[in-house]
Amino acid sequence: MSGVQAMLLATFLFSAMNVCVKYVSHLPVLEIVFFRSLFSLCITVFYLWLKKISIRGKNYGWLVLRGIAGTGSLVLHFFTLQKIHLASATTLQFLSPIFSAILGVWILRERLRKTDYLFFLISFLGVVILSGFDVSIRWYNAALGVFSAMLAGLAYNSIRKVKDSEHPMVVVLFFPLVALPVTGFYTIFNFVLPSLKDFLFLLAIGLITQMAQYFMALAYQKEAIAKVAILRYLGIIYAIFFGYFLFDEKLNFLSLVGIVLVLLGVGGKSLERKQFH
């Protein structure tokens, strides 16, 4: 499998995971994250045991921060998926590279170019337009979606901080290690019994996410980042398609303009940065 094929498959799988989350919108968000984390923990621990890789990390501070930020981001992303159109929620999550770059100035001592600020402005203008003209969005839902992207940017910086000293699956492990106690405490006292159909969707969320992460990692290993990273933005197309045909979600023209502006800002910044590395 080529890197391009792997990224196309990963992008499709992430979109399918979002669809599964929409189908269990009647369940509490923290319960969905709990099951997602439980499946992730089982799969990750089994992989580490199979490969005889120690689960003990070296950079506990950054690993725990990655777990906290990742948990917060996922909870808020799943919440926005339940409350607003699939394409809009996906678009807000795509702001994470913007926040990753901004936070990288302090965490990784990276520099921003003047053009980066232009791309940031374009992206946030897109968010303003999208939140103003997508009838499914209330301002607080848009704010939560943006905050989810910011936490994802923090998680990405934490991962990059330990990339040379920690095995990738050990980094993955610290997400469920943090998420399970937090979401489990809530779920114990607010448990909603899933139906068989619900449980199958919850299982699918866990399995699909693990597969998507694997194929994305494979894509980055096999191809230059600049060649495959842009393919991630096909997720917006998938979201529009699935939202329309599965959930009867119709976006007006100005909402689509907002989505395009976000993609131009994020995609333009990504391509510009890859060009200089």
C-alpha positions in Angstrom: 0.0 0.0 0.0 1.4 3.4 -1.0 1.4 6.4 1.4 -1.2 8.2 -0.7 -3.6 5.1 -0.5 -2.9 4.9 3.3 -3.8 8.5 3.9 -7.0 8.3 1.7 -8.1 5.3 3.8 -7.2 7.0 7.1 -9.2 10.1 6.1 -12.2 8.0 5.2 -12.0 6.1 8.4 -11.8 9.2 10.6 -14.9 10.5 8.7 -16.7 7.1 9.3 -15.8 7.5 13.0 -17.5 10.9 13.1 -20.6 9.3 11.5 -20.7 6.6 14.2 -20.6 9.3 16.9 -23.6 11.1 15.2 -25.6 7.9 15.3 -25.2 7.6 19.1 -26.0 11.3 19.8 -28.6 10.2 22.4 -25.9 8.8 24.6 -23.9 11.1 27.0 -20.7 12.3 25.4 -18.5 11.2 28.3 -19.9 7.7 28.1 -19.0 7.6 24.4 -15.5 8.7 25.2 -15.3 6.2 28.0 -16.0 3.3 25.6 -13.7 4.7 23.0 -10.9 4.9 25.6 -11.6 1.4 26.9 -11.3 -0.1 23.4 -8.2 2.0 22.8 -6.6 0.8 26.0 -7.2 -2.9 25.3 -5.9 -2.6 21.7 -2.8 -0.5 22.6 -1.8 -2.7 25.6 -2.2 -5.8 23.5 0.0 -4.3 20.8 2.7 -3.3 23.3 2.7 -6.7 24.9 2.9 -8.4 21.5 5.9 -6.3 20.5 7.4 -6.6 23.9 7.6 -2.8 24.3 7.7 -1.4 27.8 4.6 0.7 28.7 6.7 2.8 31.1 7.2 6.3 29.6 10.1 8.6 30.3 8.5 12.0 30.0 5.5 11.7 32.3 4.8 15.4 32.4 4.4 15.7 28.7 2.7 12.4 28.3 0.1 13.2 31.0 -0.4 16.7 29.4 -1.0 14.9 26.0 -3.6 12.7 27.7 -5.4 15.6 29.4 -5.4 17.8 26.2 -6.4 14.9 24.0 -9.2 13.9 26.3 -10.6 17.4 26.5 -10.3 17.9 22.8 -12.1 14.6 22.0 -14.9 15.3 24.5 -15.6 18.7 23.0 -15.3 17.4 19.5 -17.8 14.7 20.1 -20.1 17.2 21.8 -20.0 19.5 18.7 -20.7 16.5 16.5 -23.8 15.8 18.4 -25.0 19.4 18.3 -24.1 20.8 14.9 -23.8 19.7 11.3 -21.2 17.1 10.6 -19.4 19.2 8.0 -19.3 22.2 10.4 -18.0 20.2 13.4 -15.3 18.7 11.1 -14.3 22.1 9.8 -13.9 23.5 13.3 -11.6 20.6 14.3 -9.4 21.3 11.2 -8.3 24.5 13.0 -6.0 22.4 15.2 -2.9 23.0 12.9 -3.4 26.7 13.4 -3.3 26.4 17.2 -0.5 23.8 16.9 1.6 26.5 15.1 0.7 29.2 17.6 1.4 27.1 20.7 4.6 25.8 19.1 6.1 29.3 19.5 6.2 28.8 23.3 6.4 25.1 23.6 8.8 24.2 20.8 10.4 27.6 20.2 9.3 27.6 16.6 8.9 30.9 14.7 5.9 32.1 12.8 6.3 33.8 9.4 4.4 36.9 8.5 2.3 34.9 6.0 1.2 32.7 8.8 -0.8 35.5 10.3 -2.6 36.0 7.0 -3.6 32.4 6.9 -4.7 32.5 10.6 -6.9 35.5 9.7 -8.5 33.8 6.7 -9.2 30.7 8.8 -10.9 32.6 11.7 -12.8 34.7 9.2 -14.1 31.4 7.9 -15.2 30.3 11.4 -17.0 33.6 11.9 -18.9 33.2 8.6 -19.6 29.6 9.3 -20.9 30.1 12.8 -23.0 33.0 11.6 -24.8 31.4 8.7 -24.9 27.7 9.6 -28.4 27.5 11.2 -27.3 24.5 13.3 -24.6 26.4 15.1 -25.0 28.5 18.3 -22.1 30.7 19.3 -21.3 28.6 22.3 -21.1 25.4 20.2 -18.8 27.2 17.8 -16.7 28.3 20.7 -16.5 24.8 22.1 -15.4 23.5 18.7 -12.7 26.1 18.5 -11.5 25.2 22.0 -11.5 21.6 21.0 -9.1 22.4 18.2 -6.9 24.5 20.5 -6.6 21.5 22.9 -5.8 19.3 20.0 -3.0 21.7 19.0 -1.7 21.4 22.6 -1.8 17.6 22.4 0.1 17.7 19.0 2.8 19.9 20.6 3.1 17.5 23.5 3.5 14.6 21.1 6.2 16.4 19.1 8.0 17.3 22.4 8.6 13.5 23.1 8.9 12.2 19.6 12.6 11.3 19.9 12.3 9.6 23.3 9.0 7.8 23.4 7.5 4.9 21.3 4.5 6.2 19.4 2.2 3.5 21.0 3.3 4.5 24.5 2.2 8.1 23.6 -1.1 6.7 22.4 -1.5 4.7 25.6 -1.5 7.8 27.8 -4.7 9.0 26.2 -6.9 6.2 27.6 -4.9 6.2 30.9 -6.1 9.8 31.5 -9.5 9.6 29.8 -10.8 6.4 31.5 -10.7 7.6 35.1 -12.2 11.0 34.2 -15.0 9.6 31.9 -15.4 6.5 34.0 -16.3 8.4 37.2 -19.0 10.3 35.3 -20.3 7.2 33.5 -20.7 5.2 36.8 -23.2 7.7 38.1 -24.9 8.7 34.8 -24.8 5.4 32.9 -27.2 5.1 30.0 -27.6 1.4 29.0 -26.6 1.2 25.3 -28.8 -1.0 23.0 -27.1 -3.7 21.0 -27.1 -1.3 18.0 -25.6 1.4 20.2 -22.9 -0.9 21.5 -22.0 -1.9 17.9 -21.5 1.7 17.0 -19.4 2.3 20.2 -17.3 -0.7 19.2 -16.9 0.6 15.7 -15.8 4.0 17.1 -13.0 2.4 19.0 -11.8 0.0 16.2 -12.2 2.5 13.4 -10.2 5.2 15.3 -7.3 2.8 15.9 -7.2 1.7 12.3 -7.3 5.3 11.1 -4.4 6.3 13.4 -2.4 3.3 12.1 -3.0 4.1 8.4 -2.2 7.8 9.0 1.1 6.9 10.6 1.8 4.5 7.7 1.2 7.3 5.2 3.6 9.7 7.0 6.2 6.9 7.0 5.9 6.0 3.3 5.6 9.5 1.7 6.8 13.0 2.1 4.5 14.9 4.5 3.7 17.6 1.9 2.4 15.0 -0.5 0.0 13.3 1.9 -1.0 15.9 4.5 -3.1 17.8 2.1 -5.2 14.7 1.5 -6.6 15.0 5.1 -8.8 17.9 3.9 -10.8 15.4 1.9 -12.4 14.8 5.3 -14.5 17.9 4.7 -15.8 16.5 1.5 -16.7 13.2 3.2 -18.4 15.2 6.0 -20.6 17.2 3.6 -21.5 14.0 1.7 -22.3 11.9 4.8 -24.1 14.8 6.4 -26.4 15.4 3.4 -27.2 11.7 2.6 -27.2 10.2 6.1 -28.5 13.0 8.3 -30.3 15.3 5.8 -28.0 18.2 6.7 -28.1 21.0 4.2 -25.6 23.8 4.2 -26.4 27.2 2.6 -24.0 29.0 0.3 -22.4 31.3 3.0 -21.8 28.3 5.2 -19.9 26.6 2.4 -17.9 29.9 1.9 -16.9 29.7 5.6 -15.8 26.1 5.2 -13.7 27.0 2.1 -12.1 29.9 3.9 -11.1 27.7 6.8 -9.6 25.2 4.4 -7.7 27.9 2.5 -6.2 29.3 5.7 -5.3 25.9 7.2 -4.2 24.3 3.9 -2.3 27.4 2.8 -0.4 27.6 6.1 0.4 23.9 6.0 1.7 24.0 2.4 3.7 27.1 3.0 5.4 25.6 6.1 6.2 22.4 4.3 7.8 24.3 1.4 10.4 25.9 3.7 11.3 22.6 5.6 
